[in-house]
């Protein structure tokens, strides 16, 4: 059973989406009518996918998505009007996985939902470390038995130190780790000069893991605090 959160300020649309999704017996739906309500539901429920309208009161879909992406890589499909092309692009840049345009084609909507859920569950969800001992965060999969890291199924070549840094960050996804803590855990030594040493290795990792290392999507810095690895 997959839990799907529908977020739209128009109750008729929420009702219609519930009907579309109820045709698939494996979907359980939750509803929210503002971005703020959506974040509250996500805090208390295990949600596997979000259908999110862009234009809403209190907190719009783009703002809610931005907050959500700070701690979760749950798939988000934006619900958009044809006139919202700029917002679609902004949403995709922030971390939306897909979008569907109103009025909805039920067959297309269900196909997109199934596609995103398959990808999400295949990659292990947001913080999954399965019984097989493999760490999975977003597009990354780390197998400590074989000391290998893959990204979207493709192997990533790492030095032993880089591997240990990634392993540490993946074991605590979304959590900010200071350079001193990373140094202690990886180098097993007192963190003298930790900031510059860790920064060099993080830069090298970004060159291997990011499409644009200058604007990292996965390996992020939190100013004056440290680094974190996020799934999306």
C-alpha positions as CSV (number, residue, x, y, z in Angstrom):
1,X,0.0,0.0,0.0
2,X,1.4,3.4,-1.0
3,X,0.4,6.6,0.7
4,X,-0.2,9.5,-1.6
5,X,-0.7,13.1,-0.4
6,X,-2.9,15.3,-2.6
7,X,-2.3,19.0,-2.1
8,X,-4.6,21.6,-3.7
9,X,-6.8,24.4,-2.4
10,X,-9.6,23.4,-4.8
11,X,-11.6,20.7,-3.1
12,X,-13.2,19.5,-6.3
13,X,-9.7,18.7,-7.7
14,X,-8.7,16.9,-4.6
15,X,-11.9,14.8,-4.8
16,X,-11.3,14.0,-8.5
17,X,-7.8,12.9,-7.8
18,X,-9.0,10.7,-5.0
19,X,-11.4,9.0,-7.5
20,X,-8.6,8.5,-10.1
21,X,-6.3,7.0,-7.5
22,X,-8.9,4.8,-5.9
23,X,-9.1,2.9,-9.2
24,X,-5.7,1.4,-8.1
25,X,-6.3,-0.6,-4.9
26,X,-2.7,-0.1,-3.7
27,X,-3.1,3.6,-3.1
28,X,-4.2,5.3,0.1
29,X,-4.8,9.0,-0.1
30,X,-4.3,11.9,2.2
31,X,-5.4,15.5,1.6
32,X,-4.1,19.0,2.3
33,X,-5.3,22.3,1.0
34,X,-2.3,24.6,1.6
35,X,1.4,24.1,1.5
36,X,1.6,24.6,5.2
37,X,-0.9,21.8,5.8
38,X,1.0,19.5,3.4
39,X,4.2,19.9,5.4
40,X,2.3,19.1,8.6
41,X,0.9,15.9,7.1
42,X,4.4,14.9,5.9
43,X,5.7,15.3,9.4
44,X,3.2,12.9,10.9
45,X,2.6,10.4,8.1
46,X,4.8,8.1,6.0
47,X,4.1,9.5,2.5
48,X,5.4,7.8,-0.6
49,X,4.4,10.4,-3.2
50,X,3.0,14.0,-3.3
51,X,0.7,15.5,-5.9
52,X,1.2,19.3,-5.2
53,X,-0.6,22.3,-6.7
54,X,1.5,25.4,-7.3
55,X,-0.9,28.2,-6.6
56,X,-2.2,27.9,-3.0
57,X,-2.9,30.2,-0.1
58,X,-0.7,30.5,3.1
59,X,2.2,28.7,1.4
60,X,2.4,28.0,-2.3
61,X,3.6,24.7,-3.8
62,X,7.0,26.0,-4.8
63,X,7.7,27.3,-1.2
64,X,6.4,24.0,0.3
65,X,8.6,22.0,-2.1
66,X,11.7,24.0,-1.1
67,X,11.1,23.3,2.6
68,X,10.4,19.6,1.9
69,X,13.6,19.1,-0.1
70,X,15.7,20.2,2.8
71,X,14.9,16.8,4.5
72,X,13.2,14.5,2.1
73,X,13.5,13.0,-1.4
74,X,9.9,11.8,-1.6
75,X,8.7,12.1,-5.2
76,X,6.7,15.3,-5.9
77,X,4.5,15.7,-9.0
78,X,3.4,19.3,-9.5
79,X,-0.2,20.1,-10.5
80,X,0.0,23.0,-12.9
81,X,-2.0,25.2,-15.2
82,X,-0.9,25.7,-18.8
83,X,0.0,29.3,-18.0
84,X,2.5,28.4,-15.3
85,X,5.5,27.4,-17.4
86,X,7.9,29.6,-15.4
87,X,6.7,28.0,-12.2
88,X,7.1,24.5,-13.7
89,X,10.7,25.3,-14.5
90,X,11.3,26.7,-11.0
91,X,9.7,23.7,-9.4
92,X,11.8,21.3,-11.4
93,X,15.0,23.2,-10.5
94,X,14.1,23.1,-6.8
95,X,13.5,19.4,-6.9
96,X,10.1,18.4,-8.3
97,X,10.2,15.1,-10.1
98,X,7.5,15.7,-12.7
99,X,4.4,17.7,-13.5
100,X,0.9,17.2,-14.9
101,X,-1.1,19.9,-16.5
102,X,-4.8,20.7,-15.6
103,X,-7.3,19.4,-16.8
104,X,-5.9,16.0,-16.0
105,X,-5.9,12.9,-18.2
106,X,-6.5,10.2,-15.7
107,X,-4.5,7.6,-17.7
108,X,-1.5,9.9,-17.9
109,X,-1.7,10.9,-14.3
110,X,-1.7,7.3,-13.1
111,X,1.2,6.4,-15.4
112,X,3.3,9.2,-14.0
113,X,2.4,8.2,-10.4
114,X,3.4,4.6,-11.1
115,X,6.6,5.7,-12.7
116,X,7.7,7.9,-9.8
117,X,6.8,5.3,-7.2
118,X,8.8,2.6,-9.1
119,X,11.8,4.8,-9.2
120,X,11.5,5.8,-5.6
121,X,11.1,2.3,-4.2
122,X,13.8,0.9,-6.5
123,X,16.3,3.5,-5.1
124,X,15.2,2.6,-1.5
125,X,13.2,5.6,-0.5
126,X,14.6,8.5,1.5
127,X,16.6,6.8,4.2
128,X,16.6,3.2,3.4
129,X,19.3,0.7,4.5
130,X,17.8,-2.6,3.7
131,X,18.4,-6.0,5.3
132,X,21.0,-6.6,2.6
133,X,23.3,-4.0,4.3
134,X,23.2,-1.7,1.3
135,X,22.8,2.0,1.9
136,X,20.4,3.8,-0.4
137,X,19.9,7.6,-0.6
138,X,18.2,9.1,-3.7
139,X,20.1,7.9,-6.8
140,X,23.0,6.6,-4.7
141,X,23.5,3.0,-3.6
142,X,26.5,2.0,-1.5
143,X,27.4,-1.7,-1.0
144,X,30.0,-2.0,1.8
145,X,30.6,-5.7,1.1
146,X,32.0,-4.8,-2.3
147,X,33.1,-1.3,-1.4
148,X,31.3,0.1,-4.4
149,X,29.1,3.2,-5.0
150,X,26.7,3.5,-7.8
151,X,24.7,6.6,-9.0
152,X,21.5,5.8,-11.0
153,X,23.0,2.3,-11.4
154,X,26.3,3.6,-12.8
155,X,29.5,2.9,-10.8
156,X,31.4,5.9,-9.3
157,X,35.1,5.6,-8.9
158,X,36.2,6.8,-5.4
159,X,39.4,6.9,-3.4
160,X,39.3,5.0,-0.1
161,X,39.0,8.3,1.8
162,X,36.2,9.6,-0.5
163,X,34.4,6.3,0.0
164,X,34.5,6.6,3.8
165,X,33.1,10.2,3.6
166,X,30.3,9.1,1.3
167,X,29.5,6.1,3.6
168,X,29.4,8.4,6.6
169,X,27.1,10.9,5.0
170,X,24.8,8.2,3.5
171,X,24.5,6.6,6.9
172,X,23.0,9.9,8.2
173,X,21.1,11.3,5.2
174,X,20.0,14.9,5.4
175,X,21.9,15.4,8.7
176,X,24.5,18.2,8.8
177,X,28.0,16.9,9.8
178,X,30.7,19.4,10.8
179,X,34.2,19.1,9.2
180,X,35.6,18.2,12.6
181,X,33.1,15.4,13.0
182,X,33.8,14.1,9.5
183,X,37.5,14.2,10.2
184,X,37.2,12.3,13.5
185,X,35.0,9.6,11.9
186,X,37.0,9.2,8.7
187,X,40.6,9.9,9.7
188,X,40.3,8.5,13.2
189,X,42.4,11.4,14.5
190,X,42.0,14.7,16.3
191,X,40.7,17.3,13.8
192,X,43.6,19.7,13.5
193,X,43.2,21.6,10.2
194,X,40.0,19.6,9.6
195,X,38.1,22.3,7.7
196,X,40.5,22.7,4.8
197,X,41.3,18.9,4.5
198,X,37.6,17.9,4.4
199,X,36.7,20.8,2.1
200,X,39.2,19.5,-0.5
201,X,37.7,16.0,-0.4
202,X,34.2,17.4,-0.6
203,X,35.2,19.4,-3.7
204,X,36.6,16.3,-5.4
205,X,33.4,14.3,-4.5
206,X,31.2,17.0,-6.0
207,X,33.2,16.8,-9.3
208,X,32.3,13.1,-9.4
209,X,28.7,13.2,-8.1
210,X,27.3,16.4,-9.4
211,X,26.3,17.5,-12.9
212,X,27.3,21.1,-11.9
213,X,29.7,21.0,-8.9
214,X,29.2,24.8,-8.5
215,X,25.5,24.2,-7.9
216,X,25.4,20.9,-6.0
217,X,22.1,19.1,-5.9
218,X,23.1,16.2,-3.5
219,X,26.3,17.1,-1.6
220,X,25.4,20.4,0.1
221,X,27.2,22.8,2.4
222,X,25.3,24.4,5.3
223,X,27.1,27.7,5.9
224,X,29.3,27.7,9.1
225,X,27.9,24.3,10.1
226,X,29.1,21.6,7.7
227,X,28.0,19.2,5.0
228,X,25.0,16.9,4.3
229,X,24.0,14.4,1.6
230,X,20.4,14.6,0.3
231,X,18.6,12.4,-2.1
232,X,17.1,15.1,-4.3
